[in-house]
Amino acid sequence: MFSQPEKSLQIYKKRKKILDQKSFLPKELVKLVDFVIKNQLEAAQKTSPENSPDTSFTPIQELIQGKPLLPRESFPLDYDNARDLARIIMQFMHNSQGHLKQPVEEIEKELEQDPNFLDLALQKYLEGDDDFFRSFGEKTPSGPRSLNFLVQSCAAPSLGRAADSMNLALPRDHTWKTGHCPVCGSLPYIAELREKQGFRYLHCSFCHTAYRFKRMACPYCADEKSDSFEYFQTREIPGFRVDVCTSCNMYIKTMDFREMDKKALPPVDDLESLPLDIKAKEEGYLRPTLSAWGF
C-alpha cells in the first residue's frame, strides 16, 4: 500500500464507497479509517527512514533457511514522520464526539508528563511488546487498543517504505517455506491469491511486505497435511474466504479478486471482511495477529 501512495489512494477512493455501505462498520470507525488512510498515504510520500551505519542484513543462505532479513526491533523508523502523523491523528480523535476522545486525552496526559512517551511507545511497538500496550489500555476502557492503533497507524508509512527498499535484497519470485515475513520475521495478517495460477501471497502484519508462500501449508504452524485444511466463505462478502488449520486451530483470511473488478488494499480488505473474523472466532478458531488497525 505504501510503496505506491498515489496509486493506492486512487484504489482507496473506489473502495471507500464499499466501506460506506457496510452496515456492520460503525460510521465513526469508517470516518476515522478514512482520515487515517489519506494521511498515511500523504506521509508515505514524505518519509525517509534510514538504516544505521552498522546495520547488517542476513546473508542470503540464512535468509532462505528462514531467518529474517532484519529483525523488527532493528527496523529503521522515521521518528519525525511518525510523530507528525501521530499529532494529526490525535487531533482528529480529540475533536471526535464519540468514544475516541477519552483515550486520546489519556495519551495527551501522558505526553504532558513525559514528552518522550510517544517515542517510547514507538520503540515498544518495534520490539513487539504488547504487554506495554495492554497495560496502557487499562487506563482507556472506552478504547483499550487506542494507543496501539495510534502507534501502528503512524509508524506504518515509514515501515512500509523501509521494507519496500529492503525487498530488493530478496530473491525474485521465491516461494518461502516459512510463513513469517522474510523481511522482518513477523506473522502475516491476511493472504491473497494472485494470477491465473492462484499464487498465494501473505501480507506482513508489521512491515506490510507481500511475499509468496506455499498454497497448501499453514503460515502459522507450517503443517502441510491436506486433511488439516478447511475453508469457508459467505455470499454476503464476495472475494473473501477464511482458511483454517485444524492442527494449530489458527485461521487467516484470504482475498481472491481474480475474477472481480477489484484491486487489493490489504488494510481496507481486513476491515471490509470483519464479519469473517467474528464467524471464525465463533467456530473456535484463533487469529494470532492483531488486525491492520491494531485491534
N, C-alpha and C positions, 0 to 999 in steps of 0.2 A: 504493500500500500504506500509506503513512504519512499520507495525507490523512484517513483514517477508521480510526484504530488499533483501536478496539473491534470494528468490523465485520470488519476484516482478521484479527483474532485468531480470530473465530468461523469464518471461512473456513479459516484455517490449521489449526484443530483437526480439521477434516474431512480436510484434505489430508495431515495428519501420518500418518494411518493408511495412506495410499497409499505415502508415503515409506518407512515401516517394512517394507513388503512388497517393496521394490526390492532384489533380491539384489546388484545391481551397485554399490550405495552402501554403503561401509564403515559399520558401526554407529557407530564413533567419530565419523565425519563427520556422520551423522544426529543424533547426540546434541548435537554442537556447534552445528549449524544450528538445532536445536530451541531450545536455550538462547539463542542469539543473537537469533533472531526474536522470541521472547517479550519479551526485554529491550529490543529495538529498539522494539517497539510501545509498551512502557511509557514509554520515553524520548521517543517521539514526542509523547506527551501532555503532557510537561513542557517540551519545548524551546521556545525563544523567540528564534530568530535575528533580528537586526535589521540593516537596511541602514545604512551610514554616512550621515551628513547630506549628503555631497557625491555620493552615488550618483545617476547619471543613466541612465535607460533609453533604449534605442534608439528613435528615432521610428518610428511605425507604417509609413511608406512604406519605410524601410530594412529594417524587420523583414520585410515582405512579400517584399522582394528577396533575403532570405537571411541578413541579419545577425542574430545572436542578441540577445535582449532584454538580457542581461547576461553578459559573458564569465565562464567558470567561475572564473578566478583572482580575480574581483571578487565572487564569491558570498558572501553573509552566512553565517557559521557560528557556532553557539552552542558556543564552545570549552568552556565549563564542562560543558555537557551531554555533549559528545563525550568529554571527559576522564573523567567519571563512568562512562560506559558502557564506555570502554576498560578502566578498572580492574576492572569487573565481569567482562568477558570474559577479561581476563588472569588473573584469579583462577581462573576455570573451567579455562582452558588449563593453568595451573600445577598444578592438582590432578588433571589427567588422567594416565592411566597409559601413554598411547601416545606417538606421535612429536611431539605438540604441546608437550611440556614443554621440550625443548631450545630451540626458537625463542623461547618466551616468556621463558625465563631469560636469553637473549641480549638481548632487549628490555629486561628489568628491569636488566640490567647497564649498558646504555646510559643508562637513566634515572638510575641512581646516579651516573654520571659527568657527566651533563648533564640536570638536571631539566626543561629545556625541549625535550628530544628529541621528545616526543610532539607538542608544538605545531609543531615544525619539520616532522615527518612529515605532519601535517595540512595545513600550508601547501604542502608539496611535492605532496600529493595534489590540492589545489585547482589548482595550477599544471600538473598533468598530467605531472610529472617522473618518468617510470617508471624512468629510469636510477638515481635515488636508491634506489628500492625493489629494483631488480635488484642493485645494489651491496651493499645490506644483506643480501640473500638469500644471498650467498656465505658469510656468517657462520652461516647456519642451513640447512645441507644437508638436514636431515630435513624441513624445511618452508620452501623458498625463497621462497614467496609469503606467509608468515605475517604479516609486517608490513603488507603491502598488504591482506590480509584484515582485520586488526585495524583499521587506519585507515579503510578503506572501510566497514566494519561500524559503527564508532562515529560516523562522520560522516553516514551515510545518513539517520537520522531528522531531523536538523536541516536537511540539504539538501533533503530531500523536502518538509518543511513550508514551507520558504522558497519553493521552486518552486511549491508549491500556491497560495500567496498571489500570486505573480507571474503565475500563469496568468490572473488576472483582467484583465491588460493585453493578453492575446492576443485576436484576433478570434474570435468563436464559430463553430464548425462550419467552420473554414477548412481546406482541403486544401493542405498545404505542398508546394512544388515542390522543396525541397531536403531531403535525408534527415537532415541533422543536426538536433539539438534546437533548436526556435525560442527556448527559454528560455536555455540556456547554451552552445549550439553543439557539444555533444558528440555522439558517434555513438550510435546505438541498439544494444542488445544482443539484443533479441528483439522479435518482431512479434505482432500479434493481429488476428483478424478478428472484427468485431462487427456486430450487427444482421442483418436478413434480407438486406440488400444486400451484406453482406460488406465493409463499410468496413474499410480497413486502418489499424491504429494501430501506431505504433512506440513502444517504451519506452526512454527515455534511460538510458544506462549510468552517468550521473553524478548527475543531479538527479531521476531517476525520473518525469519528465513523460511522459504519454502524449499523443501528437499524431498527427493524421490525415495520412496520406501517400498518394500515388497508388498504386493497386493494381498497375499494370503499369509499375513503374520500380524500378531498383536503388537502394536507400537509400545505397549507398556510392559508386557512380560515376555515378549518375543516368541510366544507359542506359535507353532506352525501347523498344528493338527487341525485338519479341516472340520472335524466334528466339534471343535471348540468355538467356532464362529457362528454367530447368528446376526440377523439384522431385521429392523422393522422401520416402517415409514408410514406417513399418513397422507391422505389425499388433500387435506387442508393446507399442507406445507409442501408443495411440489419442489423437486430438485434437491431434497434433503433426505437423509436416512440416518439411522443410528446403528453403528457396528458395535456389537458387544462380544466380549471374550468370556466364555464360561469358566475358563481356567483361573483368571485373576479377578473376575467379576467387575472389570472396568469397561467403560464404553467411550467411544469417540464419535462425534457427528461427522458425516461426510457430505460434501457438496458434489452434485453431479448435474452441471448445467450444460452438458454437451449437446443436448437436443433442445435447448431453450435459448431464447434471445435474452441472455442474462450473463453479465460479467461478474466474476467472483470479487468480493471485497470482504475478506475474512472477518474483520471486527464487526461489520454490519451483518454478515451472514450468521455469525454467532448469536447476535441479538434477535434476528428475524426468526431463527429456529428455536427459540427459547422453550416453546411447549414440548419439544422433543426431549429436552433436559428433564423436564418435570415428569414426563412419561417414563423415561429411563430410570429415574430415581424411584418412581412408584413400583417399578418392576424389580427393584432391589439392586440396580447397578450403580456404580460409583464413577465419578469423574475426578481423576487425580490432579487436575489443574483448575485454577480459577478461570472465569470467563475472560474474554478480551477486555473486559471493563473492570476487572479487579474484584468481582463478587461471584 
